[in-house]
Amino acid sequence: IIFLLWGILDRKAIILHHPDMESFYDRVGLHVYFVGEGLTLSGVRSELRYTDGIMKLVIEGSIINTTAKNQKIPDIMALAIGADGEIMQSWQIDAPTAMVAANGETPFESSINAPKGMVANVNLKFIEPKNVDE
């Protein structure tokens, strides 16, 4: 019984270590939700812009809901990567709106003062929202 209870309550950690278990949980009706599931980032562009006397790194794109139901939009973690593959700077992009409609799309934009050095790439991923009570 304890093993069964552990398998139900800790299924997200189990799937992270044993991805092949995800289909088992889906078959028995215990789907594990991952942040940003059903959402994709599209048309993402990054560029340096001179605005208000400051050089800024601007990221823009769209969040697309690929499901037939409204989805909550999580925050996004942005990583500015240098030519050497090292992370130059990271920041959190707050969700542009709380929800995106079924099969809908919503634009997002974020900017930071440009990091020193040349940004070769910007990686984005959905993240759990920060705890508002903290």
Secondary structure, DSSP 8 states (H G I E B T S, - for coil): -HHHHHHHHTHHHHHHH-GGGHHHHHHTT-----TTTTEEEEEEEEEEEEETTEEEEEEEEEEEE-SSS-EE--EEEEEEEETTS-EEEEEEE--SSSEE-TT-EEEEEEEEE--SS-EEEEEEEEE----TT-
